[in-house]
Amino acid sequence: MTHFTSVRTVGIPVTDQDRALDFYTKTLGFTLALDTPLPQLGGRWIVVTAPGGGTSLALTPGAGSVDTGIRLATPDAAAAHQHLNDEQVSTSELLVWPGVPPMFNFQDPDGNTLYVSQD
């Protein structure tokens, strides 16, 4: 019996929700899906989605600076890498190996690590 059918939302701990929302929407190009007060968490429940849909990200109040394990997909890893560097985002080098999609990682303003891989 299958109990779970998908992954809907992944939480990312952030220390400043307004700064995180600005980064994820303006720098990364995500769309705000939900922003509502949630005093039980000590802040708001903020959900952003990638333009192509799929799993959403919840920017939740927390300590930040974790390896999220989140892999973001892009049609052009080199262009995404250049864009983030132009925006002064901390990135690793762009890795290009034969037979493997180009990839790199970056840190959001809280030091959370996310990964990028070319489709």
Residue pairs with C-beta under 8 A, 6 or more apart in sequence:
6 55
7 55
8 55
8 56
9 47
9 55
9 56
9 57
9 58
10 55
10 56
10 57
10 58
10 68
10 70
11 57
11 58
11 60
11 62
12 20
12 57
12 58
12 59
12 60
12 66
12 68
12 70
12 108
12 112
13 60
13 61
13 62
13 63
13 64
13 66
13 110
13 112
14 20
14 59
14 60
14 61
14 62
14 64
14 108
14 109
14 110
14 112
15 61
15 62
15 63
15 64
15 110
16 109
16 110
17 43
17 44
17 46
17 59
17 61
19 109
20 46
20 59
20 108
20 109
20 110
21 32
21 35
21 46
21 48
21 59
23 108
23 109
24 30
24 48
24 57
24 59
24 108
25 31
25 32
25 48
27 84
27 87
27 89
28 72
29 50
29 51
30 48
30 49
30 50
30 51
30 57
31 48
31 49
31 50
31 51
32 46
32 47
32 48
33 47
33 48
33 49
33 56
34 45
34 46
34 47
35 44
35 45
35 46
35 47
36 44
36 45
37 44
37 45
38 44
38 45
41 60
41 61
42 61
43 60
43 61
44 61
45 58
45 60
46 58
46 59
46 60
47 56
47 57
47 58
47 59
48 56
48 57
48 59
49 56
49 57
50 72
52 73
57 70
64 110
64 111
64 112
65 110
65 111
65 112
66 112
66 113
67 112
67 113
68 112
68 113
68 114
69 115
70 114
70 115
71 114
71 115
71 116
71 117
72 114
72 115
72 116
72 117
73 116
73 117
73 118
73 119
74 80
74 116
74 117
74 118
74 119
75 118
75 119
76 118
77 94
77 101
77 102
77 103
77 104
77 116
77 117
77 118
78 94
78 102
80 116
81 91
81 94
81 104
81 116
84 91
84 106
85 91
89 106
89 107
89 108
90 106
90 107
91 104
91 105
91 106
91 107
92 104
92 105
92 106
93 104
94 102
94 103
94 104
95 102
95 103
95 104
96 102
101 117
101 118
101 119
102 117
102 118
103 115
103 116
103 117
103 118
104 115
104 116
105 113
105 114
105 115
105 116
106 113
106 114
106 116
107 113
107 114
108 114
